[in-house]
């Protein structure tokens, strides 16, 4: 398959730049796979589509302030660093994306506020840098003090204090993501209470890294490879998922975690890493319904939605959403695929 087959036109003004004050007031496009029918609803109606025996799976990862601003030791030029993954062996080492990348070479030192600094140790295939931090005994606390909410680049404004709460789900609890599982943004405590009256609610964790939002740089879909991301399925979640008559995954990250686990001998409790790439032709073993936001053209996230809904139906739904002026991407509206 060609990546160009998963494209669609999107006017710039459809890209949401700010969150809604009322999370649950987002619009929700309901898509029936069996009939191909569409229904325009509000997310507040989401619990109405649940039935006894369902299990709703949510990703409770928490986004940390992964964007840092510093300067080169050799000059005053501003350098933007997006932390992507810590080393599993050495706490001072992190993988990161750096802008402007061409100016930051191996051996250079980047200075950040409050005495934090990082030496560039190496460069990856797509421009990733390995950084060795120094100047503090508690890196996590330093990131919390000087870091910024890593808003996506299609949000054309600096992060603001309100984003620290808005760019999290209400059930976020486990620190470790550089991007949010945005399908969960629409839930409020009131909606969650209504969900629990009908269905089981299972919390899993997948820490979002480069694997989720890395752009597809190849022409053939099958040639793309994902970075690994870590996930955990607690015993209570594994039991609820295993007992469900239908599993409704909230977001593409939840899908990747449960489908990865299913391919290791069935849904079971435990931790793991996944580089699973889901595109049309994929056989879903667990996911029976999907709640998802609207994703970028030619992205792995859109490919996953097309794998679940069918390419033609998914792209027709996207065209409908554009025509009906839905809000797109992280702070935008959502789609429920049944």
C-alpha positions in Angstrom: 0.0 0.0 0.0 1.1 3.6 -0.6 1.1 6.1 2.2 -0.5 8.6 -0.3 -3.7 6.4 -0.2 -4.3 7.6 3.4 -4.5 11.4 2.7 -7.3 13.9 3.0 -7.6 17.7 2.6 -8.0 19.7 5.8 -8.5 23.5 6.0 -6.2 25.1 8.5 -9.1 26.6 10.4 -10.4 23.1 11.4 -7.3 22.4 13.6 -8.3 23.1 17.2 -5.9 25.5 18.9 -7.4 25.5 22.3 -9.4 23.0 24.4 -13.1 23.4 25.1 -13.9 24.6 28.6 -16.3 21.8 29.0 -14.5 18.6 27.9 -17.6 16.5 27.4 -19.2 19.1 25.1 -17.0 18.0 22.2 -18.8 16.7 19.1 -18.7 12.9 18.5 -19.1 11.4 15.1 -20.6 7.9 15.5 -19.6 5.5 12.7 -21.4 2.1 12.3 -19.0 -0.3 10.5 -21.8 -2.8 9.7 -24.0 -0.2 7.9 -21.6 2.6 7.0 -24.0 5.1 8.7 -22.9 8.3 10.4 -24.5 10.0 13.4 -23.5 13.5 14.7 -23.7 13.5 18.5 -22.1 15.1 21.6 -19.4 13.2 23.6 -21.7 13.5 26.6 -23.8 10.9 24.8 -20.9 8.3 24.9 -22.3 6.2 27.7 -25.6 5.7 25.8 -23.6 3.5 23.3 -22.4 1.1 26.0 -24.1 -2.2 26.9 -23.8 -4.6 29.8 -20.7 -6.8 29.4 -18.6 -4.0 27.8 -15.2 -3.1 29.0 -13.9 0.5 28.3 -10.1 0.5 28.2 -8.4 3.8 29.0 -4.7 4.8 29.0 -3.8 6.5 32.2 -0.3 7.7 31.3 0.6 11.2 32.4 2.4 13.8 30.1 5.4 15.4 31.6 6.9 18.8 30.7 9.2 17.3 28.0 9.9 20.5 26.0 13.0 22.4 27.2 14.4 25.7 25.9 18.1 26.4 26.1 21.1 27.8 24.3 24.3 26.5 22.8 27.5 27.0 24.8 29.1 28.4 21.6 26.5 31.2 21.1 23.2 32.8 22.1 21.1 30.9 19.6 17.9 29.4 21.1 17.7 25.6 21.1 14.5 23.7 21.6 14.7 20.1 23.0 11.9 17.6 23.1 12.8 14.7 25.4 11.5 11.4 23.9 12.8 8.5 26.1 15.1 8.0 29.1 17.9 5.4 29.1 16.9 2.3 30.9 20.5 1.9 32.3 21.8 5.5 32.9 19.5 8.1 34.5 21.5 11.0 33.1 21.0 9.9 29.4 18.0 10.8 27.4 17.0 10.5 23.7 15.7 13.8 22.3 14.7 15.7 19.2 16.5 19.1 18.8 15.6 22.2 16.8 17.3 23.5 14.8 19.0 20.2 14.6 21.6 21.1 11.9 23.2 23.5 14.3 23.7 21.1 17.2 26.5 18.7 16.6 28.0 15.8 18.7 30.1 17.1 21.5 28.3 20.4 21.9 26.8 21.4 25.3 23.3 23.0 25.6 22.7 25.2 28.6 19.2 25.4 30.2 17.9 27.6 33.1 18.8 26.9 36.7 22.2 25.4 35.9 21.0 22.4 34.0 23.1 21.4 31.0 23.3 18.6 28.5 26.1 17.3 26.3 25.3 15.9 22.9 26.7 12.4 22.7 25.4 11.1 19.4 22.9 11.3 16.6 20.3 8.8 15.4 19.0 8.0 11.9 16.2 10.6 11.9 18.1 13.3 13.8 17.4 12.1 17.3 20.2 13.1 19.8 21.5 11.3 22.8 21.9 13.8 25.6 23.8 13.4 28.9 22.5 15.8 31.5 24.4 17.3 34.4 24.0 20.1 36.9 21.4 18.5 39.2 20.9 15.4 41.3 17.2 15.1 40.5 16.6 15.4 36.8 12.8 14.7 37.0 12.4 17.6 39.5 14.4 19.8 37.1 12.2 18.9 34.2 9.2 19.7 36.3 10.6 23.2 37.1 11.8 24.4 33.8 10.0 22.2 31.2 7.1 23.1 29.1 3.9 21.2 28.1 4.9 19.5 24.8 2.0 20.8 22.7 2.1 19.5 19.1 3.6 21.8 16.5 0.2 22.2 14.7 -0.9 24.2 17.8 0.5 27.5 16.8 1.0 29.2 20.1 3.3 28.7 23.1 2.1 26.5 26.0 0.2 28.4 28.7 -0.3 27.5 32.4 -3.8 26.2 31.7 -2.3 23.6 29.3 -0.7 21.8 32.2 -4.2 20.5 33.2 -5.9 20.7 29.8 -3.3 18.6 28.0 -4.0 15.6 30.4 -6.8 13.2 30.8 -8.7 13.4 34.1 -7.5 9.9 35.0 -3.8 10.5 34.1 -1.6 9.1 36.9 1.6 7.4 35.7 4.4 9.8 34.6 6.1 9.2 31.3 4.5 10.4 28.1 5.7 13.1 25.7 2.2 13.4 24.0 -1.2 12.8 25.4 -3.6 10.0 24.6 -6.0 12.6 23.3 -9.1 10.5 22.8 -9.4 10.5 26.6 -9.5 14.3 26.8 -13.3 14.3 26.6 -14.0 12.3 29.7 -15.1 14.1 32.9 -15.7 12.5 36.3 -19.5 12.7 35.6 -19.1 10.8 32.3 -16.9 8.2 33.9 -19.5 7.7 36.6 -22.1 7.0 33.9 -19.7 4.6 32.1 -19.3 2.6 35.3 -23.0 2.1 35.7 -23.1 0.0 32.6 -19.6 -1.2 31.7 -16.3 -2.2 33.3 -13.6 0.4 33.2 -10.0 -0.9 32.8 -7.0 1.3 33.2 -3.8 0.4 31.3 -0.6 2.4 30.7 1.2 3.0 27.5 3.8 5.8 27.6 3.5 7.8 24.4 6.8 8.3 22.6 8.2 8.6 19.1 6.4 5.4 18.1 3.0 7.1 18.3 3.6 10.4 16.5 6.7 9.8 14.4 6.0 10.8 10.8 5.9 8.2 8.0 8.8 9.0 5.8 8.5 6.1 3.3 6.3 5.7 0.3 5.3 2.1 1.0 3.2 1.6 4.2 4.8 -1.8 4.9 8.3 -0.3 5.0 7.6 1.9 8.0 9.0 0.9 11.4 7.9 2.2 14.8 10.0 3.0 17.8 9.3 0.9 20.9 7.0 2.2 23.6 6.6 0.6 27.1 3.2 -0.5 28.4 1.7 -2.1 31.5 -1.6 -4.0 32.0 -2.4 -4.4 35.7 -4.1 -7.7 36.9 -7.5 -6.0 37.5 -7.5 -4.6 33.9 -6.4 -7.9 32.4 -9.3 -9.7 34.2 -11.9 -7.1 33.1 -10.8 -7.2 29.5 -10.7 -11.0 29.5 -14.2 -11.2 30.9 -15.8 -8.6 28.5 -18.2 -9.4 25.8 -17.0 -6.3 23.9 -13.8 -4.3 24.5 -14.1 -0.6 23.6 -10.6 1.0 23.4 -10.2 4.7 24.1 -7.5 5.9 21.8 -5.0 4.3 19.5 -2.5 3.8 22.3 -5.0 1.6 24.2 -5.5 -0.4 21.1 -1.7 -0.9 20.6 -1.2 -2.0 24.2 -4.0 -4.6 24.3 -3.4 -6.0 20.8 0.3 -6.3 21.6 -0.5 -8.2 24.8 -3.0 -10.4 22.9 -0.2 -11.5 20.5 1.8 -12.7 23.4 -0.5 -15.5 24.3 -3.7 -13.6 25.2 -4.5 -10.6 27.4 -2.4 -11.0 30.6 -1.2 -8.8 33.4 2.4 -7.5 33.1 4.8 -5.1 31.5 6.2 -5.1 28.0 7.4 -3.0 25.0 5.7 -2.7 21.7 6.6 -1.6 18.2 3.4 -3.0 16.8 2.3 -1.2 13.6 -1.4 -1.5 12.8 -2.5 -0.8 9.2 -5.2 -2.2 6.9 -5.1 -6.0 6.8 -4.4 -6.2 10.6 -6.5 -8.8 12.4 -7.8 -7.4 15.7 -8.0 -10.0 18.4 -9.4 -7.9 21.3 -10.7 -4.5 20.1 -14.4 -4.5 19.4 -15.1 -0.7 19.3 -12.9 2.4 19.2 -13.1 6.0 20.4 -10.6 8.2 18.7 -9.8 11.8 17.9 -9.2 12.9 14.3 -5.6 12.3 13.2 -3.1 13.8 10.7 -3.2 12.7 7.1 -0.7 9.9 6.3 0.0 9.2 9.9 0.3 5.8 11.7 -2.7 6.8 13.8 -4.9 7.3 10.8 -3.7 4.0 9.4 -4.8 2.3 12.6 -8.2 3.8 12.3 -8.5 2.7 8.7 -7.4 -0.8 9.7 -10.3 -0.9 12.2 -13.0 0.9 10.3 -11.9 0.1 6.8 -10.1 2.7 4.7 -13.0 3.8 2.5 -15.4 4.2 5.4 -12.8 6.0 7.6 -11.9 8.5 4.9 -15.5 9.1 4.1 -16.1 9.8 7.8 -13.2 12.2 7.8 -14.6 14.0 4.8 -18.0 14.3 6.6 -16.2 15.7 9.6 -14.5 18.3 7.5 -17.7 19.3 5.8 -19.6 19.5 9.1 -16.8 21.6 10.6 -15.7 19.3 13.3 -12.6 20.4 15.2 -9.5 18.3 14.4 -6.4 16.8 16.2 -5.4 16.9 19.9 -7.8 19.5 21.3 -10.5 18.6 18.8 -13.6 16.5 18.5 -13.8 12.7 18.4 -15.2 9.7 16.5 -16.8 6.5 17.9 -16.4 3.5 15.6 -18.8 0.7 16.5 
